[in-house]
Amino acid sequence: MADFQQLPWMAFALALGACGGGSDGGSQPAPPVTLTVQQVFASLPSFSSPVAMLQAPGDSTRWFVVEQAGVVRVFDNNPAVVATTVFVDIDGMDRVTSGGEAGLLGMAFHPDFPTDPRVYLFYSHTDATLGLVSRLSEFSTPDAGLTLNPNSERVLLTVEKPGTESNHNGGGIAFGPDGFLYLGIGDGGGANDQHGSIGNAQLLTTLLGKMLRIDVEGTTGAFLYGIPPTNPFAASTTLCGTDGTGTQSCPEIFAVGLRNPWRWSFDRMTGQLWVGDVGQSALEEVDRVTLGGNYGWRCFEGTRNTGLACGSPPNPLPPVAEYGRSVGAAVTGGYVYRGSAIAALVGRYVFGDFVSGRIFNIAATTQPTLTLTDGFASSLNISSFGEGNDGELYVVHYGGELYQIGQ
């Protein structure tokens, strides 16, 4: 995320389509799909700096909204709903450090929730010894899914932040189609990933600047998670979850070379992992991330060679799409649309920009890098997108309201 601000709300209509130059598998981009974005659950009080919206597996009767300060609220999936209740509050007890890009940033239900009572939260915390850290923790429901017990916390993984830097935390967490828990985390903060001689994103002995994958069904010594055997560095004998570093390549790593993966998702049909990676000063990018892939930062910002020392990464992969500062300044990753309400949008990746409020969609088969030159301005601070269990898509505005993409 970038400099947060609140903008006035309004209903608006827009067209969503492949925008700007580039190619789509060698053919012209598909024509725009004309859509509307309309406020939903309009009778609810405004949320406080919401950063995520999701439903529990197999339960379409409720929605959950994550507020940055440390509260998760739940409400009935009813257009006329007028109130929320607290699902969990970890703001107290000196738990969450919030402000800027820090705070409660991600939430994931165990795939078998609530039969399996576990829910995972990713948040910023000030540790008495390490200072500011990013923390992945497990909580459990004591009442068949109605609430989470804030005192049930088990800390799985801790990543120390460099110096006084508080940005580039990533924060998205989700279970993949393989049943493993994925976590996207930024390079640590500051400009140009100026951490060590090659930057954190290319350094294999840190979890910073990576997509991670762990097995919450296992343990490794004192660690409350196991390592999927196909992770690129699964053979490493030491885990990095104590403070985010290790003496060997971290076995938690799934992919490397990310600057600040702000919102990402799996295509529910194909399992493809899509990531919006926030740029430095020139380009925002969208990546299709695969096991063991290297996405270039800090060697590259999008397709631009930065000229910064970064070692010699083998075969850095270019983004699927990118756009410059005339279009936006902080990409917010979204979802491949798999709903039923908008036939022309099925199979297209929908995403946006937090700063400019532009919303884009591109074909899931886009190759090579598609350059976006316009998009459609919404005047919203798009902090996240939400996907219902039915595949329909929602927009989370950082100012406090929720919208649905429709036609």
C-alpha positions in Angstrom: 0.0 0.0 0.0 1.0 3.6 -0.4 0.2 6.9 1.3 -3.2 6.2 2.7 -5.9 8.8 2.3 -9.7 8.8 2.4 -11.8 9.9 -0.5 -15.5 10.6 -0.7 -17.8 7.8 -1.8 -19.9 7.8 -4.9 -21.6 5.3 -7.1 -20.1 5.1 -10.5 -20.2 3.2 -13.7 -17.1 2.1 -15.6 -15.8 -0.1 -18.4 -13.4 -2.8 -17.5 -11.2 -4.3 -20.2 -7.6 -4.9 -21.4 -6.1 -1.5 -21.5 -3.2 0.1 -23.4 -0.6 -1.5 -25.6 1.1 -4.9 -25.5 -0.3 -8.2 -26.7 -2.5 -11.0 -25.5 -1.0 -14.2 -26.8 -0.2 -12.4 -30.1 -3.8 -11.2 -30.6 -5.5 -7.9 -29.9 -7.0 -7.5 -26.4 -10.6 -8.4 -26.0 -13.1 -5.5 -26.2 -14.0 -3.8 -22.9 -16.7 -5.2 -20.7 -19.0 -2.5 -19.5 -19.7 -2.9 -15.8 -21.0 -1.0 -12.8 -19.5 -0.8 -9.3 -22.2 -0.3 -6.7 -22.0 0.1 -3.0 -23.3 -2.9 -1.0 -24.2 -3.4 2.6 -24.8 0.4 2.6 -26.6 0.5 5.9 -23.6 -0.8 7.8 -21.5 1.7 9.8 -18.2 2.5 8.0 -15.4 0.2 8.6 -12.1 1.5 10.1 -9.3 1.3 7.5 -10.5 -2.1 6.0 -7.8 -4.1 4.2 -9.5 -7.4 3.4 -12.9 -8.9 2.8 -13.6 -12.7 2.7 -16.0 -15.5 3.4 -15.4 -18.7 5.3 -15.0 -21.9 3.3 -18.4 -23.3 2.3 -20.4 -20.6 4.2 -21.9 -17.9 2.1 -24.2 -16.6 4.9 -21.6 -14.2 6.4 -18.8 -11.8 5.4 -15.7 -10.9 7.3 -13.8 -7.6 7.1 -10.3 -7.1 8.4 -9.6 -3.7 9.9 -6.0 -2.6 10.0 -5.9 -1.7 13.7 -6.5 -5.3 14.7 -10.2 -6.1 14.6 -12.1 -8.5 12.3 -15.8 -7.8 12.0 -18.5 -10.2 10.7 -21.9 -9.5 9.4 -24.8 -11.3 7.7 -24.7 -11.6 3.9 -27.9 -9.6 3.7 -28.2 -6.4 1.6 -30.2 -4.8 4.4 -27.9 -5.7 7.2 -27.4 -2.8 9.7 -24.8 -4.1 12.2 -21.6 -6.0 12.5 -20.2 -8.0 15.4 -16.6 -8.6 16.4 -15.2 -11.9 15.2 -11.9 -11.2 17.0 -10.1 -8.2 18.4 -6.3 -8.5 18.8 -5.9 -4.7 19.1 -5.6 -4.9 22.8 -3.0 -6.6 25.0 -0.2 -4.8 23.3 -0.6 -7.0 20.2 -0.9 -5.0 17.0 1.3 -2.1 15.9 -0.8 -0.2 13.4 -0.2 2.8 11.2 1.1 3.6 7.7 1.5 0.2 6.1 1.7 -1.7 9.4 -1.1 -3.5 11.2 -3.4 -6.5 10.9 -3.0 -7.2 7.2 -4.2 -10.7 6.4 -6.5 -13.5 7.4 -7.0 -17.1 6.2 -9.5 -19.7 7.4 -8.4 -23.3 7.6 -9.9 -25.1 4.5 -12.0 -27.3 6.9 -13.2 -24.4 9.1 -15.1 -24.6 11.4 -14.8 -28.3 11.7 -11.1 -27.6 12.1 -11.3 -24.5 14.4 -8.1 -22.8 13.2 -7.8 -19.3 11.6 -4.6 -17.5 10.7 -3.8 -13.8 11.1 -0.8 -11.9 9.8 0.0 -8.6 11.6 2.7 -6.1 12.7 3.9 -6.3 16.3 6.5 -4.5 18.4 8.7 -7.2 20.1 10.6 -6.2 23.2 13.8 -7.7 21.8 13.5 -7.6 18.0 11.6 -4.3 17.6 9.0 -4.2 14.8 8.2 -7.6 13.4 5.7 -9.2 11.1 4.0 -12.2 12.8 2.0 -15.1 11.5 -0.2 -16.6 14.2 -2.8 -19.3 14.6 -6.1 -18.7 16.5 -9.0 -21.0 17.2 -12.8 -20.7 17.5 -14.3 -21.8 20.8 -17.9 -21.6 19.6 -18.2 -23.4 16.2 -17.1 -20.4 14.2 -19.0 -17.6 15.8 -15.9 -15.9 17.2 -12.1 -16.4 17.6 -10.5 -16.6 21.0 -7.8 -13.9 21.1 -6.1 -15.8 23.9 -5.7 -18.9 21.8 -2.8 -17.5 19.8 0.1 -19.7 18.8 2.8 -17.8 16.9 4.0 -19.7 13.9 6.5 -17.4 12.3 8.2 -14.1 13.1 10.1 -11.9 10.7 12.2 -9.0 12.0 11.9 -5.7 10.2 15.2 -3.9 9.1 16.1 -0.9 11.3 13.2 1.5 11.7 11.5 0.6 8.4 7.8 -0.1 8.8 6.6 -0.5 5.2 6.6 -3.2 2.5 5.0 -5.8 4.8 3.0 -7.6 2.2 0.5 -9.4 4.4 -1.7 -11.5 2.2 -2.2 -15.1 3.5 -4.3 -17.9 1.9 -4.4 -21.6 1.6 -3.5 -22.9 -1.9 -5.2 -25.7 -3.8 -2.5 -28.0 -2.5 -3.6 -27.4 1.1 -0.5 -25.5 2.2 -0.6 -22.0 3.7 1.0 -19.2 1.5 2.3 -15.9 2.8 3.5 -12.9 0.7 6.0 -10.6 2.4 7.8 -7.5 1.2 11.5 -6.7 1.1 11.6 -5.0 4.5 11.0 -1.4 3.5 12.7 1.8 2.4 13.7 2.6 -1.1 15.6 0.3 -3.6 15.8 -2.6 -1.1 19.1 -1.2 0.3 19.6 -4.2 2.6 23.1 -5.7 2.3 25.0 -6.0 -0.9 22.2 -7.5 -3.1 19.0 -6.6 -1.3 16.7 -8.8 0.7 14.5 -9.9 -2.2 17.4 -11.8 -3.9 19.0 -13.0 -0.6 18.0 -16.6 0.1 18.8 -16.5 3.8 15.9 -14.2 4.6 12.2 -14.5 4.3 11.8 -10.8 3.2 10.9 -10.2 -0.4 9.4 -13.6 -0.9 6.4 -15.8 -1.4 6.4 -18.4 1.4 4.7 -21.8 1.7 4.4 -23.8 4.9 2.5 -26.9 6.1 0.3 -26.1 9.1 -0.4 -29.8 9.6 3.1 -30.6 10.6 5.8 -29.4 13.0 9.6 -29.1 12.7 11.3 -29.3 16.1 9.9 -26.4 18.1 8.4 -24.8 15.0 4.6 -25.2 14.6 4.7 -25.9 10.9 6.4 -28.2 8.4 8.0 -27.6 5.1 6.3 -28.9 1.9 8.8 -31.4 0.4 8.7 -29.7 -3.1 9.7 -26.2 -1.8 12.9 -25.1 -3.6 15.0 -25.2 -0.4 13.2 -27.9 1.5 16.5 -29.7 2.0 17.8 -26.9 4.3 18.1 -28.2 7.8 17.3 -24.9 9.6 14.1 -23.0 9.5 13.9 -19.2 9.4 10.8 -18.6 11.4 12.4 -17.3 14.6 13.3 -13.9 13.2 13.1 -14.3 9.4 16.7 -15.2 8.8 18.8 -18.4 8.6 22.3 -19.7 8.0 21.1 -21.6 4.9 18.6 -20.8 2.2 15.2 -20.6 3.9 13.1 -23.7 3.3 9.9 -21.7 3.7 10.6 -20.0 0.4 8.2 -20.7 -2.6 9.3 -17.9 -4.9 11.7 -14.9 -4.7 12.3 -11.4 -6.1 9.3 -9.5 -4.8 9.2 -5.9 -3.6 5.9 -5.6 -1.8 3.3 -8.2 -2.9 0.1 -6.3 -1.9 -2.8 -8.6 -2.5 -2.6 -11.8 -4.4 -4.9 -14.8 -5.1 -5.3 -18.2 -6.6 -7.5 -18.7 -9.7 -10.1 -21.0 -8.2 -10.4 -22.9 -11.5 -6.7 -23.4 -12.6 -4.8 -22.9 -9.3 -2.6 -20.2 -10.9 -1.2 -17.8 -8.3 -1.5 -14.1 -9.3 0.4 -11.4 -7.4 0.2 -7.6 -7.5 3.7 -6.3 -6.7 4.0 -2.6 -5.7 6.8 -0.8 -7.6 9.5 1.7 -6.6 9.2 4.9 -8.6 8.5 3.9 -12.2 6.4 0.8 -12.7 3.7 -1.3 -11.0 3.5 -5.0 -12.0 1.4 -8.1 -12.0 3.1 -11.5 -11.8 1.9 -15.0 -12.4 4.0 -16.8 -9.7 5.2 -20.3 -10.0 7.2 -22.6 -7.7 10.8 -21.5 -7.6 10.2 -18.4 -9.8 12.4 -15.3 -9.5 10.5 -12.1 -10.2 13.4 -9.8 -10.5 13.4 -7.2 -7.8 15.8 -5.4 -7.1 17.4 -6.2 -10.4 14.3 -5.2 -12.2 11.3 -3.0 -11.5 8.8 -4.5 -13.9 10.7 -4.8 -17.1 13.0 -1.9 -16.2 16.6 -2.8 -15.4 17.3 -0.8 -12.2 21.1 -1.0 -12.4 21.3 -2.0 -8.7 23.6 -4.7 -7.6 21.6 -7.8 -7.0 23.8 -10.8 -7.7 23.1 -13.0 -10.7 19.6 -14.4 -10.5 19.0 -17.1 -13.0 16.2 -16.4 -15.5 14.3 -13.6 -13.8 10.7 -13.7 -15.0 9.0 -10.6 -16.5 5.6 -9.5 -15.2 2.4 -10.3 -17.0 1.4 -6.7 -17.0 2.8 -3.3 -15.9 2.0 0.3 -15.9 3.7 3.6 -15.2 3.2 6.6 -12.9 0.7 8.3 -15.3 -1.7 5.4 -14.6 -1.1 4.6 -10.9 1.4 4.3 -8.1 0.5 1.3 -5.9 -1.0 -1.8 -7.5 -3.6 -3.8 -5.6 -3.9 -7.4 -6.7 -7.3 -8.9 -7.4 -8.8 -12.1 -8.7 -9.5 -14.0 -11.9 -13.3 -13.7 -12.3 -15.1 -17.0 -12.0 -18.6 -15.8 -11.1 -21.7 -16.3 -13.1 -23.2 -12.8 -13.2 -20.9 -11.3 -15.9 -20.3 -13.9 -18.6 -17.9 -11.7 -20.6 -15.6 -11.3 -17.6 -15.1 -15.0 -16.9 -11.4 -15.9 -17.0 -10.1 -12.3 -16.8 -7.9 -11.1 -14.0 -9.4 -8.0 -12.3 -7.1 -5.7 -10.2 -6.7 -2.1 -9.4 -4.5 0.7 -8.0 -4.7 2.1 -4.5 -3.5 5.6 -5.4 -5.2 6.4 -8.7 -8.3 4.2 -8.1 -8.1 2.8 -11.6 -9.5 -0.7 -12.2 -8.2 -3.0 -14.9 -8.8 -6.5 -16.2 -6.6 -8.6 -18.5 -6.9 -12.0 -20.1 -5.5 -14.7 -17.9 -3.5 -15.9 -20.9 -1.7 -12.6 -21.4 1.8 -13.1 -22.7 4.3 -11.4 -23.0 4.2 -8.3 -20.8 1.1 -6.2 -21.4 1.7 -2.4 -20.9 -1.4 -0.7 -19.5 -1.8 3.0 -20.4 -5.1 4.1 -19.0 -7.5 1.9 -17.0 -10.7 3.4 -15.6 -10.6 5.9 -12.8 -12.9 5.2 -9.8 -11.9 7.9 -7.3 -11.5 5.1 -4.7 -8.6 4.0 -2.5 -8.7 0.3 -3.4 -7.1 -1.5 -0.5 -8.3 -4.9 -1.5 -10.7 -7.0 -3.6 -13.0 -9.7 -2.2 -14.1 -12.9 -3.8 -17.4 -14.5 -2.7 -17.8 -18.2 -2.5 -20.0 -17.8 -5.6 -17.0 -16.2 -7.5 -18.5 -12.7 -7.6 -16.0 -9.8 -6.9 -16.1 -6.9 -4.5 -14.0 -3.8 -4.0 -12.8 -2.7 -0.5 -12.3 1.0 -0.1 -9.9 2.1 2.5 -12.3 4.9 3.5 -14.7 2.3 5.0 -17.2 1.1 2.5 -17.7 -2.0 0.3 -18.7 -2.2 -3.4 -19.6 -5.0 -5.7 -18.5 -5.3 -9.4 -21.7 -5.9 -11.5 -23.2 -5.3 -14.9 
